[in-house]
């Protein structure tokens, strides 16, 4: 994709700090396959997912 603007960049530390500030639950997952299964399950239960 050329000349697209995908928004500002945030570090993992920035993300964690903001989520803690607003008491937003979050989960880090090191295994991509496990992550995809967890996200699919959460979507199927009607949850919103934010992926950084």
N, C-alpha and C positions, 0 to 999 in steps of 0.2 A: 504494500500500500504506500503510495507516494503522497507526501505533503499532508498527511493526516495529523490531527492534533488529538492525542489520547489523554490529555489532561496533565496535571502536575505529577511529579514523582514523589513518593513518600517512602521513607525507610521503614524497616520492620519496627524499629524503636519508636518512630513517630506513630505508627499504627497502634502499637501496644499501649502507648501512653494515652492516646485518645480514647481507645476502648475502655481502659481502666477509669479514665476521668468520667465517662458517661455510663459506667457500670454495664457495659455491653459484653455479653458472654462471647468468648472466642476460644478457638481450639487450633493448635498448630499440629500438623500431621507430616511426618517425614516420608511416609510411603505413599506415592501418588495413587496407586491402585486402591489402597485403603481409603484415601481421601475421596476418590471418585465414588466409591460405594457409600461412604457416609453422606456425601452431598446428595446422591440420588435418593437415599432413604429420607433425609431431611426434606427435600423437595416434595417427595410423595406424601409427606405428612403435612404439607402446606406451609412449611417454614420458608422464610426469606434467607438468602445466602449472599454474603458479601465476600468476594474473593480478592485478596491482595497478594 
